[in-house]
Amino acid sequence: MVFSELIFIYGFLPLFLLLYFLTKNNNFRNVVLVVFSLIFYAWGEPVWVLLLIFSTLADYFNGLFIEKHQGTKNAKWGVVASLCVNLGLLGFFKYAGFFLGIFEGITGLEIPYNAPDLPIGISFYSFQSISYTVDVFRGKVKAQRSFLKFLMFISMFFQLVAGPIVCYDTIEKQIEKRDISVENFSRGLIRFCVGLGKKVLIANQMGALADMFLMKETPTSVFGAWFGVISFALQIYYDFSGYSDMAIGMGQMAGFHFLENFNYPYISRSATEFWRRWHISLGSFFREYVYIPLGGNRRHQFMNLAIVWALTGFWHGASWNFIFWGCFWGLFIIIEKLFLNKALEKIPAVFSHIYLIFIALIGWAIFYFTDLNQLWTYIQAMFGNTYYFSDELAKTEFLNNIFVIALAVIFALPIVPAVKKFFEDEKRRNLGIGLQTAAAIFMLITSSVMLVGQTNNPFLYFRF
């Protein structure tokens, strides 16, 4: 798997695009997309393709059942069946070991259990499938009559394994008919190259720095502890937003238009704003399918927020640190809604930015460490419970990587949209297109060269 990324970029993807564009027949394109998606998914672990098809088949029939009984009490049973299948599979593969561990801890009984490997992307495609059946129940979308098209919706390799979570109504029309054009293809290709560059040129480098400090049993200095968690904060942003860019870009090349999943979250001034900008599709899912059905802002708002954020944390992994991480963010969002937002609006923007970055970094420390003892040791080091303020390793690595760190910080700011706006003028448009194309080619070539010399660095969200 060392060269899997290069095989994908220079083998799998070009072959898919060649076959996809050979014909103008939409049905043939659907078949090509499904076949390549299943091959792509089987690349990691072939047996889980059967699980994906089973889950898809279940909700295909659930959707038809719901629509057939629309307006009657029976329709809800289709939603119940969908929840049982998707949450049941998710619970078995992702959470069974966690709950058995709690049971053993309470009762003292030992239950022989070998946790299965987590099927890649199950957290994403399960939520995507649930959103479809609920939307059919609400009458928001029509049930898909073609199993091939529904399988295509669930299994699209662009976003199958790490999102974004695509709701059916977003691409319902594109499933039936897609706009395939040179302009869409070129824009999609540029977006794909940008995402690849984010992952290989920045995320992988920041990840190496993060592991250097976060994987130590005991941080050697305050600066080293903060440097490690800042590196991880930049790694996870560029890793996940890079994957989202690649997914959106590949989708656009194939005629699909997915919604944005990131909007420069680190420029936020509050926890509430941060989560409007980070992993937008997940936040939208919990708001639409959990928070609002519970009562939203109308009743029990703070209890609803607490439930949503505990679930958000738990969605990320079967470990207490993820639950604490979700509750951590939920607590600050509740505090902001109670009184803090008014204060944040009145103080100078720089201080509210510092507040957000501070709690985000604490949050990323909680997110990283599944061992709670190790987490507590690291948090203590961040706040001075160590022998030194700085150490030679931290200073050396910071200075050696100052260029990539500076790039990571700069491009976490909305620099690119400002540059694009500058080149919207008729006189500058051609120059802007040329610079965009040149930058994309540079990132593709540079990323390819770096991938040759690296071991496999899978996207972080593959494990969720």
C-alpha positions in Angstrom: 0.0 0.0 0.0 3.0 2.3 0.0 2.2 3.6 -3.5 -1.6 3.4 -3.2 -2.0 7.1 -3.5 0.1 7.3 -6.7 -1.8 4.3 -8.1 -5.1 6.1 -7.4 -3.9 9.4 -8.9 -2.2 8.1 -12.0 -4.1 4.8 -12.6 -7.5 4.4 -11.0 -8.8 8.0 -11.4 -7.7 8.5 -15.0 -9.1 5.1 -16.0 -12.4 6.0 -14.3 -12.6 9.4 -16.0 -11.7 8.0 -19.4 -14.5 5.4 -19.3 -16.9 7.9 -17.7 -16.5 10.4 -20.5 -16.4 7.9 -23.4 -20.2 8.1 -23.6 -23.0 10.7 -23.1 -25.3 7.9 -21.9 -26.2 8.7 -18.2 -27.1 5.1 -17.4 -23.7 3.9 -18.6 -22.0 6.5 -16.5 -24.0 5.3 -13.5 -22.8 1.8 -14.1 -19.1 2.9 -14.4 -19.4 5.0 -11.3 -20.9 2.1 -9.2 -18.4 -0.4 -10.5 -15.4 1.8 -9.8 -16.8 2.8 -6.4 -17.1 -0.8 -5.3 -13.6 -1.6 -6.6 -12.3 1.4 -4.7 -14.0 0.3 -1.5 -12.9 -3.3 -1.9 -9.3 -2.0 -2.3 -9.1 -1.7 1.5 -11.1 -4.8 2.6 -13.2 -6.7 0.0 -15.5 -8.4 2.5 -17.0 -5.0 3.6 -18.4 -4.4 0.1 -21.1 -7.0 1.0 -22.0 -5.0 4.1 -22.2 -1.8 2.1 -24.5 -3.5 -0.4 -26.7 -5.0 2.3 -27.1 -1.7 4.1 -27.9 0.0 0.8 -30.4 -2.7 -0.3 -32.2 -2.4 3.1 -32.7 1.4 2.8 -33.6 1.1 -0.9 -36.6 -1.0 0.1 -37.2 1.1 3.3 -37.5 4.2 1.1 -40.0 2.5 -1.2 -42.0 1.2 1.8 -42.2 4.7 3.3 -43.3 6.3 0.1 -46.0 3.6 -0.5 -47.4 4.2 3.0 -46.9 8.0 3.0 -49.4 9.7 5.3 -50.2 6.6 7.3 -48.9 5.3 10.6 -47.1 2.4 8.8 -44.7 4.8 7.1 -42.8 5.4 10.4 -41.9 1.7 10.5 -39.7 2.2 7.4 -37.8 4.8 9.3 -37.6 2.6 12.4 -36.2 -0.3 10.2 -33.6 2.1 8.6 -32.5 3.2 12.1 -32.3 -0.3 13.3 -30.2 -1.5 10.4 -27.8 1.4 10.2 -27.4 2.1 13.9 -27.4 -1.6 14.6 -24.4 -2.2 12.2 -22.7 0.9 13.4 -23.2 -0.2 17.0 -21.9 -3.7 16.4 -18.8 -2.8 14.5 -17.9 0.5 16.3 -19.3 0.5 19.8 -20.0 -3.1 20.9 -16.5 -3.5 22.4 -16.8 -0.2 24.3 -20.1 -1.1 25.9 -18.9 -4.6 26.8 -15.9 -3.0 28.5 -18.2 -0.9 30.6 -20.4 -3.9 31.4 -17.3 -5.9 32.4 -16.1 -3.1 34.6 -19.4 -2.9 36.4 -20.1 -6.6 36.9 -16.6 -8.0 37.0 -17.6 -10.6 34.4 -15.2 -11.4 31.5 -16.9 -11.8 28.2 -14.8 -13.3 25.4 -15.1 -10.9 22.5 -12.9 -10.1 19.5 -13.8 -6.7 18.1 -14.1 -6.8 14.3 -12.2 -4.3 12.2 -14.2 -1.2 11.6 -15.5 -1.1 8.0 -14.0 2.1 6.4 -16.5 4.9 6.0 -19.4 3.2 7.9 -20.0 6.2 10.1 -20.4 8.4 7.0 -22.5 6.2 4.7 -24.8 5.1 7.6 -25.7 8.7 8.3 -26.1 9.4 4.6 -28.5 6.5 4.3 -30.5 7.5 7.4 -30.9 11.1 6.1 -32.4 9.7 2.9 -35.1 7.6 4.6 -36.0 10.4 7.0 -36.3 12.9 4.1 -38.5 10.4 2.2 -40.7 10.1 5.3 -40.9 13.9 5.6 -41.9 14.2 1.9 -38.8 16.2 1.2 -37.6 13.9 -1.5 -39.1 11.1 -3.7 -38.0 7.5 -3.1 -35.4 6.4 -5.7 -36.9 3.7 -7.9 -33.6 2.5 -9.4 -31.5 0.4 -7.1 -28.4 1.2 -9.3 -28.9 4.9 -8.8 -29.4 4.6 -5.1 -26.3 2.4 -4.8 -24.5 5.1 -6.7 -25.6 7.7 -4.2 -24.4 5.7 -1.2 -21.2 4.3 -2.7 -19.7 7.2 -4.7 -16.0 6.8 -4.1 -15.4 10.5 -4.0 -16.8 10.8 -0.5 -17.6 7.3 0.6 -14.8 6.7 3.1 -14.5 10.1 4.9 -17.3 12.4 3.8 -18.6 14.9 3.4 -22.0 13.5 4.4 -24.1 14.2 1.3 -27.9 14.5 1.7 -30.0 13.0 -1.1 -31.8 16.3 -1.8 -28.5 18.0 -2.5 -27.8 15.9 -5.6 -31.2 14.4 -6.4 -31.4 16.2 -9.8 -27.8 15.4 -10.6 -28.4 11.7 -10.0 -30.9 11.8 -12.9 -29.0 14.2 -15.1 -25.6 15.7 -14.8 -23.9 18.7 -16.4 -20.6 17.4 -17.8 -18.6 20.2 -19.2 -14.9 21.2 -19.7 -15.4 24.1 -17.3 -16.7 21.9 -14.5 -14.0 19.3 -15.2 -11.2 21.9 -15.1 -12.5 23.5 -11.9 -12.9 20.1 -10.3 -9.4 19.0 -11.2 -7.9 22.2 -9.7 -9.9 21.6 -6.5 -8.7 18.0 -6.4 -5.1 19.2 -6.7 -5.5 21.8 -4.0 -6.9 19.1 -1.7 -4.0 16.7 -2.5 -1.5 19.5 -1.8 -3.1 20.2 1.5 -2.8 16.6 2.5 0.7 15.8 1.2 2.5 19.1 1.5 1.1 20.4 4.8 -0.9 17.7 6.7 1.7 15.0 6.5 4.5 17.3 7.6 2.5 18.7 10.5 1.5 15.2 11.4 5.1 14.1 11.7 5.7 17.1 14.0 2.6 16.4 16.1 3.6 12.7 16.6 7.1 13.7 17.7 5.7 15.6 20.7 2.3 14.0 21.4 3.5 10.5 21.4 6.0 11.1 24.2 5.1 9.6 27.5 5.9 12.9 29.2 6.3 16.3 27.5 9.7 17.8 28.2 8.6 21.4 28.1 5.6 23.8 28.1 6.6 25.0 24.6 7.0 21.4 23.3 3.5 20.5 24.6 1.9 23.5 23.0 3.9 23.0 19.8 2.7 19.4 19.6 -1.0 20.2 19.9 -0.8 23.2 17.5 0.9 20.9 15.0 -2.0 18.4 15.4 -4.6 21.2 15.1 -3.1 22.2 11.7 -2.6 18.5 10.7 -6.3 17.6 11.3 -7.5 20.7 9.5 -5.5 20.2 6.4 -6.0 16.5 6.4 -9.7 16.6 6.6 -10.3 19.8 4.6 -7.9 18.4 2.0 -9.9 15.2 1.7 -13.1 17.3 1.4 -11.5 19.3 -1.4 -10.5 16.2 -3.2 -14.0 14.7 -2.8 -15.7 17.9 -4.0 -13.3 18.3 -6.9 -13.7 14.7 -8.1 -17.5 15.1 -7.7 -17.4 18.2 -9.8 -15.3 16.5 -12.5 -18.1 13.8 -12.7 -20.9 16.4 -12.7 -21.9 16.4 -9.0 -21.9 19.5 -6.9 -21.4 18.8 -3.2 -21.8 21.4 -0.5 -18.8 22.9 1.2 -17.5 21.1 4.3 -15.1 23.7 5.7 -15.1 27.4 5.8 -11.8 28.6 7.5 -12.8 27.5 11.0 -9.8 28.9 12.7 -10.8 32.5 12.0 -13.9 32.0 14.2 -14.6 34.1 17.3 -16.6 31.6 19.3 -17.2 27.9 19.6 -20.6 28.3 18.0 -19.1 29.9 14.9 -16.3 27.4 14.8 -18.8 24.6 14.4 -20.6 26.4 11.7 -17.3 26.3 9.8 -15.8 22.9 10.7 -17.2 19.7 9.3 -20.3 21.5 8.1 -22.0 18.3 6.8 -21.8 16.6 10.2 -23.1 19.6 12.1 -25.9 19.9 9.5 -26.8 16.3 10.0 -27.1 16.5 13.8 -29.0 19.8 13.6 -31.5 18.5 11.0 -32.0 14.9 12.2 -31.3 15.1 16.0 -31.4 18.7 17.4 -34.6 19.9 15.7 -36.6 16.7 16.2 -35.7 16.8 19.9 -37.2 20.3 20.1 -34.4 22.6 18.9 -34.6 26.1 20.3 -38.3 25.7 21.1 -38.1 23.5 24.2 -35.4 22.0 26.4 -32.7 23.8 24.2 -29.8 23.2 26.5 -30.6 19.5 27.2 -30.9 19.1 23.4 -27.5 20.7 22.9 -26.0 18.5 25.5 -27.4 15.3 23.8 -26.3 16.5 20.4 -22.7 17.2 21.5 -22.4 14.0 23.5 -23.5 12.1 20.3 -21.1 14.2 18.2 -18.2 13.2 20.3 -19.3 9.6 20.4 -19.7 9.5 16.6 -16.0 10.1 16.3 -15.0 7.0 18.2 -15.8 4.4 20.9 -13.7 6.0 23.6 -14.3 8.2 26.6 -12.0 10.9 25.3 -14.3 11.5 22.3 -17.3 11.7 24.5 -15.5 14.2 26.8 -14.4 16.1 23.7 -18.0 16.4 22.4 -19.2 17.5 25.9 -16.3 20.0 26.1 -17.5 21.7 23.0 -21.1 21.4 24.0 -20.4 23.1 27.4 -18.8 26.1 25.7 -21.6 26.4 23.2 -24.2 26.3 26.0 -22.2 28.9 28.0 -22.0 31.1 24.9 -25.8 30.9 24.4 -26.4 31.7 28.1 -24.3 34.9 28.3 -20.8 34.7 26.8 -21.8 35.5 23.2 -22.8 39.0 24.2 -19.5 39.6 25.9 -17.5 38.2 22.9 -19.3 40.6 20.6 -18.3 43.6 22.7 -14.6 42.9 23.1 -12.0 43.5 20.4 -12.0 40.8 17.8 -8.4 39.8 18.5 -9.4 38.7 22.1 -12.4 36.6 20.9 -10.1 34.9 18.3 -7.6 34.1 21.0 -10.4 32.7 23.2 -11.5 30.4 20.3 -8.0 29.2 19.4 -7.3 28.5 23.1 -10.3 26.3 23.6 -9.8 24.6 20.2 -6.3 23.6 21.2 -7.4 22.2 24.5 -10.1 20.4 22.6 -7.7 18.8 20.2 -5.6 17.5 23.1 -8.7 15.8 24.4 -9.4 14.5 20.9 -5.9 13.0 20.4 -5.4 11.0 23.6 -7.6 8.0 24.1 -5.6 7.2 27.3 -7.0 9.6 29.9 -4.0 9.4 32.1 -1.8 10.4 29.3 -4.2 13.2 28.4 -4.1 14.5 32.0 -0.3 14.4 32.0 -0.2 16.3 28.7 -2.7 19.0 29.8 -0.7 19.5 33.0 2.5 20.0 30.9 0.7 22.6 28.7 0.0 24.6 31.8 3.4 24.5 33.3 3.7 21.2 35.2 7.1 20.3 33.7 10.7 21.2 34.5 11.4 23.5 31.5 9.5 26.2 29.6 11.3 25.1 26.3 13.7 22.4 25.1 16.2 22.0 22.3 14.1 19.5 20.3 11.1 21.8 20.2 13.2 24.8 19.3 15.1 22.9 16.6 12.0 21.4 15.0 10.2 24.7 15.1 13.0 26.5 13.3 13.6 23.6 10.8 9.9 23.6 9.9 9.2 27.3 10.1 8.4 27.6 6.4 5.7 24.8 6.3 4.3 26.1 9.6 4.0 29.6 8.2 2.3 28.2 5.1 -0.1 26.2 7.2 -1.0 29.3 9.3 -1.4 31.6 6.3 -3.6 29.3 4.3 -5.8 28.6 7.3 -6.8 32.2 6.8 -9.2 33.2 3.9 -6.3 34.3 1.6 -7.4 32.3 -1.4 -11.0 33.7 -1.6 -9.5 37.3 -1.4 -7.1 36.5 -4.3 -9.9 34.9 -6.3 -12.0 38.0 -5.8 -9.1 40.2 -7.0 -8.9 38.2 -10.3 -12.7 38.3 -10.9 -12.1 41.6 -12.8 -12.5 41.1 -16.6 -9.0 42.4 -17.2 -7.4 40.0 -14.7 -9.5 36.9 -15.2 -7.3 35.1 -17.8 -4.2 35.8 -15.6 -6.1 34.4 -12.6 -7.0 31.2 -14.4 -3.4 30.8 -15.6 -2.1 31.2 -12.0 -4.7 28.8 -10.6 -3.8 26.2 -13.2 0.0 26.7 -12.6 -0.5 26.3 -8.8 -2.6 23.2 -9.3 0.1 21.6 -11.6 2.8 22.5 -9.1 0.9 20.9 -6.2 0.2 17.8 -8.2 3.8 17.3 -9.3 5.3 18.2 -5.9 2.8 16.0 -4.1 3.6 13.1 -6.4 7.3 13.5 -5.8 6.8 13.6 -2.0 4.5 10.5 -2.1 7.2 8.5 -3.7 9.5 9.0 -0.8 6.9 8.6 1.9 5.2 5.6 3.6 1.4 5.4 3.4 -0.3 8.2 5.3 -4.0 7.5 5.4 -6.4 10.3 6.0 -7.2 10.7 9.7 -11.0 10.5 9.3 -10.7 7.1 7.6 -10.7 5.6 11.1 -14.0 7.3 12.1 
